[in-house]
Amino acid sequence: MEKSIHELLEFSIINLDKPQGPTSFGTDIIVKKMLGAKIASHYGTLDPQVTGVLPIALNKACRLQGYFMHKNKTYVGIMRLHKEIEKEKLESEIKNFLGKIKQTPPIKSRVKRVERERTVYSWNILEINGKDILFEAEVEAGTYIRKLISDLGEKIGGAHMLELRRTKAGIFSETDENFVNLYELEKAVEDLKNGNEANLRGILISGEDAIKKVMPAVQVREESIKKLHNGSPIFREFLDSELPESKRFAVFCNERFIGVYKSGKEGNILARPEFVFKARFKKGDV
């Protein structure tokens, strides 16, 4: 059966186009108040001046954060060189920053300032206008683009970031049909108050649909649900489908999400729970 809009709000994600200005945490608060959610939490922080893809989880979907955070990110931005340089020379220097690099987070970052290894998968020049360079880069989660540009600048006579936009974060992209800005979200909420829930339904990504995009799904028999909710590991007789080769997988009974499990055979035990999700909606929860 199709979820009610209240059930959907209890366990869903919004693929939001974050504007320039508010922090990611401030954006969480705006969305939380707009939808009347108990909690809202973003997957992957963006600096206040950076725009673009900021997935925001609502209510119980916040528990899925760890499965979406550590995914590759893609950015488009403009860096300004402190002196002009030939394109071939610039591209040659950029190649030195591809692959695994060492990076220390900037002073204003929220994380501990210790050197760490990150991977730059691609860094391409899209357009050159004097000292301004339009680029696109795909990087490992936790890579600081501003610091990447600064480190490049040390090799070529200086460079700094002018603008930055995140175009993709894991499974979430700015090309997705449900990618919305705050104004579009606000209008959908107003439509809901006026009895039209279609627009908001088109925006909300159910937690069930999202988790299936980042890990395999396994079906279990209905009679096993009570035991699984009580923390039982998975036994062969619980299964209604084969286990995947993946170490981690989501467990469903039809369309009902049970939890995330890690495989590991121990006698008759096939997998143990990382967490069990009891998505029982009660009126007034949202």
Secondary structure, DSSP 8 states (H G I E B T S, - for coil): ----HHHHHHEEEEEEEE-SSS-HHHHHHHHHHHHT-S-EEESS---TT-EEEEEEEEEGGGGGGGGTSSS-EEEEEEEEESS---HHHHHHHHHTTSEEEEE---TT-SS----EEEEEEEEEEEEEETTEEEEEEEE-TT--HHHHHHHHHHHHT-EEEEEEEEEEETTEETTSTT-EEHHHHHHHHHHHHTT--HHHHHH-EEHHHHHHTTS-EEEB-GGGHHHHHTT--EEGGGBSS---SSSEEEEEETTEEEEEEEEEEETTEEEEEEEE------TT--
